[in-house]
Amino acid sequence: MQDRRRTVEAAVVAAVDRLLRQGNSFTDLTTQQIANEANVARSTLYLYFREKNALLIGMATTLGQGAFEIVDRWQPDDPRGLDGLTDTFVEVIGYYRERAHLLGAITEVSGYDRAVREHWTAQLDKFVDLAQAWLLTEQRAGRAASDLDRPTAGQIIVHGGNQAIASHVAAGDPARDRVVAQEIAAAQWFGGLRRAHSR
């Protein structure tokens, strides 16, 4: 039974991925389209996914986890410093660019669907926690200002960076991926990780 469930769920997720890659809007996709593409009955689709947004929530989890694994490999004591952080964001942008259809769908649906929006925010909160841990490490080492407010800085770093990446992936020139990565990294580096005391 569990094997059957995994098989159907994988087929449905793959079907949605293909439909999005083809340029379809997630909002406009019908359950019948998804069922046809997955080669399952619509009743079977409803059995495993009671609401269409449950599909996108699951896919958002996978997308967020993949990006987090990339970012989590970098540490503030990286001997490459800012260059190492820039390389990390180049990789993150490339990761999202390969999945631009999915990131676009999440951005689209988050605008009107509370469940998807809250789920994606929860995914980003993992990055916020990581950013706060980095900032604490740097404060303890004396490299970041002791008066820096970690919760606020972490939110700004992550949500600002995410918006910049999503916007660039959606409409920016791929040739400028490294430039965008450099600016995001510099904003985090000088605005947080190496911020001087303000008073």
VOTI-167586 format. One record per residue (C-alpha): residue number from 1; residue in one letter; y negated, z, x negated. Coordinates in nm, 4 decimals, decimal comma. Each point is the difference from the previous one (the first is absolute). Layout:
<atoms>
+------+------+----------+----------+----------+
! resi ! resn !        Y !        Z !        X !
+------+------+----------+----------+----------+
!  NUM !    A !        Y !        Z !        X !
...
+------+------+----------+----------+----------+
</atoms>
This chain:
<atoms>
+------+------+----------+----------+----------+
! resi ! resn !        Y !        Z !        X !
+------+------+----------+----------+----------+
!    1 !    M !   0,0000 !   0,0000 !   0,0000 !
!    2 !    Q !  -0,2419 !   0,0913 !  -0,2780 !
!    3 !    D !   0,0895 !  -0,3183 !  -0,1889 !
!    4 !    R !  -0,0783 !  -0,2023 !   0,3121 !
!    5 !    R !  -0,3320 !   0,1772 !   0,0393 !
!    6 !    R !  -0,0995 !  -0,0635 !  -0,3611 !
!    7 !    T !   0,0996 !  -0,3652 !   0,0282 !
!    8 !    V !  -0,2041 !  -0,0565 !   0,3157 !
!    9 !    E !  -0,3015 !   0,1909 !  -0,1292 !
!   10 !    A !   0,0026 !  -0,1961 !  -0,3268 !
!   11 !    A !   0,0257 !  -0,3296 !   0,1894 !
!   12 !    V !  -0,2913 !   0,0910 !   0,2276 !
!   13 !    V !  -0,2229 !   0,1175 !  -0,2855 !
!   14 !    A !   0,0789 !  -0,3176 !  -0,1958 !
!   15 !    A !  -0,0820 !  -0,2061 !   0,3088 !
!   16 !    V !  -0,3392 !   0,1660 !   0,0444 !
!   17 !    D !  -0,0707 !  -0,0489 !  -0,3699 !
!   18 !    R !   0,0745 !  -0,3722 !   0,0272 !
!   19 !    L !  -0,2131 !  -0,0399 !   0,3109 !
!   20 !    L !  -0,2933 !   0,1754 !  -0,1656 !
!   21 !    R !   0,0380 !  -0,2107 !  -0,3140 !
!   22 !    Q !  -0,0222 !  -0,3072 !   0,2206 !
!   23 !    G !  -0,3478 !   0,1105 !   0,1031 !
!   24 !    N !   0,0777 !   0,1609 !   0,3348 !
!   25 !    S !  -0,2112 !   0,2938 !   0,1113 !
!   26 !    F !   0,2062 !   0,3132 !   0,0567 !
!   27 !    T !  -0,2029 !   0,0683 !   0,3134 !
!   28 !    D !   0,0924 !  -0,3398 !   0,1457 !
!   29 !    L !   0,3689 !   0,0189 !  -0,0867 !
!   30 !    T !   0,2189 !   0,0490 !   0,3048 !
!   31 !    T !   0,3223 !   0,1958 !   0,0031 !
!   32 !    Q !   0,1758 !  -0,3191 !   0,1046 !
!   33 !    Q !  -0,1313 !  -0,1824 !  -0,3080 !
!   34 !    I !   0,1219 !   0,2818 !  -0,2211 !
!   35 !    A !   0,3392 !   0,0131 !   0,1690 !
!   36 !    N !   0,0432 !  -0,3759 !  -0,0321 !
!   37 !    E !  -0,0953 !   0,0023 !  -0,3675 !
!   38 !    A !   0,2385 !   0,2905 !  -0,0653 !
!   39 !    N !   0,2750 !  -0,1681 !   0,2021 !
!   40 !    V !   0,0500 !   0,3045 !   0,2207 !
!   41 !    A !  -0,0354 !   0,0556 !   0,3720 !
!   42 !    R !  -0,3302 !   0,1434 !   0,1167 !
!   43 !    S !   0,1914 !   0,2889 !   0,1583 !
!   44 !    T !   0,1467 !   0,0745 !  -0,3447 !
!   45 !    L !  -0,3472 !  -0,0030 !  -0,1507 !
!   46 !    Y !  -0,1178 !   0,2560 !   0,2555 !
!   47 !    L !   0,3053 !   0,2127 !  -0,0714 !
!   48 !    Y !  -0,1085 !   0,0501 !  -0,3623 !
!   49 !    F !  -0,3773 !  -0,0382 !   0,0319 !
!   50 !    R !  -0,1361 !   0,1317 !   0,3276 !
!   51 !    E !  -0,3524 !  -0,1106 !  -0,0875 !
!   52 !    K !  -0,1156 !  -0,2906 !  -0,2117 !
!   53 !    N !  -0,2262 !   0,2216 !  -0,2088 !
!   54 !    A !   0,3064 !   0,1988 !  -0,1137 !
!   55 !    L !   0,0963 !  -0,3087 !  -0,1983 !
!   56 !    L !  -0,3341 !  -0,0106 !  -0,1780 !
!   57 !    I !   0,0069 !   0,3748 !  -0,0669 !
!   58 !    G !   0,3331 !  -0,0343 !  -0,1784 !
!   59 !    M !  -0,1241 !  -0,2946 !  -0,2024 !
!   60 !    A !  -0,3184 !   0,1893 !  -0,0878 !
!   61 !    T !   0,2084 !   0,2832 !  -0,1398 !
!   62 !    T !   0,1833 !  -0,2369 !  -0,2324 !
!   63 !    L !  -0,3243 !  -0,1684 !  -0,1047 !
!   64 !    G !  -0,1692 !   0,3303 !  -0,0766 !
!   65 !    Q !   0,2971 !   0,1353 !  -0,1942 !
!   66 !    G !   0,0103 !  -0,3070 !  -0,2230 !
!   67 !    A !  -0,3678 !   0,0292 !  -0,0875 !
!   68 !    F !   0,0308 !   0,3737 !  -0,0579 !
!   69 !    E !   0,2831 !  -0,0506 !  -0,2469 !
!   70 !    I !  -0,2251 !  -0,2277 !  -0,2054 !
!   71 !    V !  -0,2946 !   0,2410 !  -0,0025 !
!   72 !    D !   0,2171 !   0,3047 !  -0,0634 !
!   73 !    R !   0,1180 !  -0,1467 !  -0,3320 !
!   74 !    W !  -0,3512 !   0,0370 !  -0,1444 !
!   75 !    Q !  -0,1178 !   0,3353 !  -0,1337 !
!   76 !    P !  -0,3471 !   0,1122 !  -0,1115 !
!   77 !    D !   0,1256 !   0,0615 !  -0,3546 !
!   78 !    D !   0,0978 !  -0,3668 !  -0,0354 !
!   79 !    P !  -0,1128 !  -0,0896 !  -0,3560 !
!   80 !    R !  -0,1357 !  -0,3293 !   0,1349 !
!   81 !    G !  -0,2477 !   0,1962 !   0,2094 !
!   82 !    L !  -0,2122 !  -0,2157 !   0,2269 !
!   83 !    D !   0,1880 !  -0,3144 !  -0,1055 !
!   84 !    G !   0,3258 !   0,1557 !   0,1135 !
!   85 !    L !  -0,1478 !   0,0892 !   0,3381 !
!   86 !    T !  -0,1368 !  -0,3530 !   0,0322 !
!   87 !    D !   0,3451 !  -0,1451 !  -0,0713 !
!   88 !    T !   0,1410 !   0,2250 !   0,2714 !
!   89 !    F !  -0,2440 !  -0,1350 !   0,2565 !
!   90 !    V !   0,0687 !  -0,3573 !  -0,1083 !
!   91 !    E !   0,3636 !   0,0691 !   0,0838 !
!   92 !    V !  -0,0901 !   0,1641 !   0,3316 !
!   93 !    I !  -0,2178 !  -0,2942 !   0,1022 !
!   94 !    G !   0,2787 !  -0,2406 !  -0,0935 !
!   95 !    Y !   0,2472 !   0,2051 !   0,2025 !
!   96 !    Y !  -0,2224 !  -0,0086 !   0,3068 !
!   97 !    R !  -0,0864 !  -0,3663 !  -0,0500 !
!   98 !    E !   0,3689 !  -0,0898 !   0,0183 !
!   99 !    R !   0,0079 !   0,1903 !   0,3298 !
!  100 !    A !  -0,3448 !  -0,0964 !   0,1275 !
!  101 !    H !   0,1435 !  -0,1006 !   0,3368 !
!  102 !    L !   0,1278 !   0,3536 !   0,0544 !
!  103 !    L !  -0,3099 !   0,1770 !  -0,1311 !
!  104 !    G !  -0,2080 !  -0,2214 !   0,2273 !
!  105 !    A !   0,2155 !   0,0891 !   0,3000 !
!  106 !    I !  -0,0356 !   0,3716 !  -0,0714 !
!  107 !    T !  -0,3774 !  -0,0351 !  -0,0335 !
!  108 !    E !  -0,0136 !  -0,2048 !   0,3202 !
!  109 !    V !   0,2089 !   0,2333 !   0,2147 !
!  110 !    S !  -0,1515 !   0,3186 !  -0,1444 !
!  111 !    G !  -0,3247 !  -0,1099 !   0,1604 !
!  112 !    Y !   0,1333 !   0,0618 !   0,3500 !
!  113 !    D !   0,3336 !   0,1829 !  -0,0250 !
!  114 !    R !  -0,0315 !   0,3718 !  -0,0679 !
!  115 !    A !   0,3641 !   0,0483 !  -0,1012 !
!  116 !    V !  -0,0135 !  -0,2735 !  -0,2635 !
!  117 !    R !  -0,3394 !   0,1189 !  -0,1251 !
!  118 !    E !   0,1143 !   0,3598 !  -0,0348 !
!  119 !    H !   0,3223 !  -0,1042 !  -0,1692 !
!  120 !    W !  -0,1802 !  -0,2171 !  -0,2550 !
!  121 !    T !  -0,2490 !   0,2799 !  -0,0630 !
!  122 !    A !   0,2959 !   0,2304 !  -0,0664 !
!  123 !    Q !   0,1288 !  -0,2506 !  -0,2554 !
!  124 !    L !  -0,3391 !  -0,0019 !  -0,1713 !
!  125 !    D !  -0,0093 !   0,3797 !   0,0027 !
!  126 !    K !   0,2804 !  -0,0071 !  -0,2582 !
!  127 !    F !  -0,2368 !  -0,1856 !  -0,2314 !
!  128 !    V !  -0,2739 !   0,2523 !   0,0770 !
!  129 !    D !   0,2295 !   0,2847 !  -0,1032 !
!  130 !    L !   0,0837 !  -0,1852 !  -0,3212 !
!  131 !    A !  -0,3679 !  -0,0643 !  -0,0749 !
!  132 !    Q !  -0,0772 !   0,3682 !   0,0512 !
!  133 !    A !   0,2792 !   0,0943 !  -0,2395 !
!  134 !    W !  -0,1432 !  -0,2376 !  -0,2611 !
!  135 !    L !  -0,3474 !   0,1477 !   0,0465 !
!  136 !    L !   0,1310 !   0,3543 !  -0,0344 !
!  137 !    T !   0,1790 !  -0,0938 !  -0,3229 !
!  138 !    E !  -0,3200 !  -0,1460 !  -0,1398 !
!  139 !    Q !  -0,2101 !   0,2985 !   0,1062 !
!  140 !    R !   0,2410 !   0,2403 !  -0,1671 !
!  141 !    A !  -0,0123 !  -0,2099 !  -0,3153 !
!  142 !    G !  -0,3799 !   0,0083 !   0,0057 !
!  143 !    R !  -0,0295 !  -0,3759 !   0,0384 !
!  144 !    A !  -0,1295 !   0,0007 !   0,3598 !
!  145 !    A !  -0,2848 !   0,2029 !   0,1429 !
!  146 !    S !   0,1048 !   0,3439 !   0,1201 !
!  147 !    D !  -0,2403 !  -0,0305 !   0,2953 !
!  148 !    L !   0,1706 !  -0,3162 !   0,1268 !
!  149 !    D !   0,1285 !   0,0501 !   0,3564 !
!  150 !    R !   0,3590 !  -0,1240 !  -0,0240 !
!  151 !    P !   0,0794 !  -0,0421 !   0,3726 !
!  152 !    T !  -0,3117 !  -0,2043 !   0,0652 !
!  153 !    A !   0,0284 !  -0,2000 !  -0,3215 !
!  154 !    G !   0,3671 !  -0,0719 !   0,0677 !
!  155 !    Q !  -0,0785 !  -0,1346 !   0,3474 !
!  156 !    I !  -0,2806 !  -0,2214 !  -0,1279 !
!  157 !    I !   0,2024 !  -0,1295 !  -0,2941 !
!  158 !    V !   0,3031 !  -0,0933 !   0,2081 !
!  159 !    H !  -0,1534 !  -0,1226 !   0,3239 !
!  160 !    G !  -0,2801 !  -0,1838 !  -0,1757 !
!  161 !    G !   0,2436 !  -0,1632 !  -0,2394 !
!  162 !    N !   0,2391 !  -0,0911 !   0,2812 !
!  163 !    Q !  -0,2744 !  -0,1691 !   0,2002 !
!  164 !    A !  -0,1133 !  -0,1946 !  -0,3046 !
!  165 !    I !   0,3537 !  -0,1156 !  -0,0741 !
!  166 !    A !   0,0748 !  -0,0936 !   0,3623 !
!  167 !    S !  -0,3218 !  -0,1998 !   0,0255 !
!  168 !    H !   0,0600 !  -0,1765 !  -0,3297 !
!  169 !    V !   0,3628 !  -0,0819 !   0,0777 !
!  170 !    A !  -0,1000 !  -0,1376 !   0,3401 !
!  171 !    A !  -0,2819 !  -0,2261 !  -0,1145 !
!  172 !    G !  -0,0604 !   0,0298 !  -0,3739 !
!  173 !    D !   0,0771 !  -0,2446 !  -0,2785 !
!  174 !    P !   0,3286 !   0,0915 !  -0,1753 !
!  175 !    A !  -0,1646 !  -0,1012 !  -0,3272 !
!  176 !    R !  -0,2248 !   0,3045 !   0,0387 !
!  177 !    D !   0,2823 !   0,2507 !   0,0466 !
!  178 !    R !  -0,0561 !   0,1528 !  -0,3422 !
!  179 !    V !  -0,3763 !   0,0232 !   0,0508 !
!  180 !    V !   0,0536 !   0,1872 !   0,3266 !
!  181 !    A !   0,2604 !   0,2236 !  -0,1646 !
!  182 !    Q !  -0,2410 !   0,0782 !  -0,2846 !
!  183 !    E !  -0,2764 !   0,1041 !   0,2399 !
!  184 !    I !   0,2295 !   0,2185 !   0,2106 !
!  185 !    A !   0,1414 !   0,1628 !  -0,3129 !
!  186 !    A !  -0,3468 !   0,0544 !  -0,1482 !
!  187 !    A !  -0,1237 !   0,1578 !   0,3226 !
!  188 !    Q !   0,2909 !   0,2448 !  -0,0066 !
!  189 !    W !  -0,0237 !   0,0613 !  -0,3743 !
!  190 !    F !  -0,3724 !   0,0652 !  -0,0333 !
!  191 !    G !  -0,0500 !   0,1277 !   0,3534 !
!  192 !    G !   0,2810 !   0,2524 !  -0,0152 !
!  193 !    L !   0,2422 !   0,0196 !  -0,2900 !
!  194 !    R !  -0,2751 !  -0,0004 !  -0,2637 !
!  195 !    R !  -0,2954 !   0,1098 !   0,2080 !
!  196 !    A !  -0,2625 !   0,1977 !  -0,1880 !
!  197 !    H !  -0,1295 !   0,3295 !   0,1371 !
!  198 !    S !  -0,2713 !  -0,0625 !   0,2584 !
!  199 !    R !  -0,1735 !   0,3355 !  -0,0427 !
+------+------+----------+----------+----------+
</atoms>
